[in-house]
Amino acid sequence: MDPFDTGAGGILRQPKAVWATAGASVVAFMGIGLVDPILPSIAEGLDATAGQVSLLFTSYFLITALAMLVTGFVSSRIGGRKTLLLGLALVVVFAGLAGTSGSVGELVGFRAGWGLGNALFVSTALAVIVGAAAGGSAAAILLYESALGLGMACGPLLGALLGDASWRYPFFGTAFLMAVGFLCIAAFLKEQPRPARKTSLLDPLRALGHGGLASAAVSAFFYNYTFFTVLAFTPFVLDMSPYRSGAVFFAWGVLLAVFSVIVAPRLQRRFGSPRVLGGSLVLLAADVLVLGYGDHATAVACTVLSGALIGVNNTVYTELALGVSDAPRPVASAGYNFVRWFAAAAAPYFAPKIEEWTDAHVPFVVAAVTAVLGALVVVVRRKTLTGEAEQPERHTSGDAVTALAN
């Protein structure tokens, strides 16, 4: 069946509830890269250092990591609709407050609250879309993947367009768009059936007792350090206007979306997940090394190119994490993401510190080393990662969305 078919069950023939949730998902994913092109502007406006401003990512993802233990607990008790609305309400409040910040400390704190709201929303949205969609899960998953890719690509653009006038405007814009999403979901989405078994706070940690899932999580931890060095530290190295930086990260996001949704599943079917992942991680290590030591034009090109490699990695990691153990997929995903998001919190903090201690090249050397360490974990623990995740029929690009959604 062609998911783009306009007949019953096609991607374009979905209930209003599905479109409302997908639209809000686009804005939620935009929030991840929204601040990229305005990081230098925020530093200038609040008289802050690069290290202080990078804490916007650290606080956001630290809370996101901890929230992985909470989202399933909450949604299995109050239901998907109420969890989505709670998450959206938190984003509206804290994104709006972020725009009023008078110091970098206030902004970092409000960004943490934003991270909690976003975690509650995006970790629940896929299940809600699949449950409300017409014609089964295939079209719903593709719609959600499209929302993810569009959000990751457009976040830097929105940040650049609004941030060119003031660094505060992107935060107010996000709050407004999420408020619209809140109203749409409140109006069009009915409550979804609750799971038969309630999720406990410790279920994701128990799932990490499986060797394959733990191996995927540890490897992804190292990879995420590399990923978020590129995302959070590179804007300072490029030192471009918001418009130019937004264009660079828009191109980065487009490649990320295309390679995550289209290219990665085809590579997996042909070569197998560990081989694709190991090769992609080594290429990413080489890319960030060249980024760190090349001239300005080379750094721009390597930044954009990293989006393709990151897209492949996101998909393959999630396929491994969700297919390698016998834990329910939401629980396995929560445990896996609990581990890997800590690296997303660490990289934005340590990369500027390493630059202060050494020079601007060394943070990228460290990022290259962590990518290689991720590849080594895949090689050494290959046997624990080649169970169900290596079966081609389990490879659906739909699973890839959980890599950022959770």
Beta strands, then each sheet from edge to edge (+ up, - down):
end
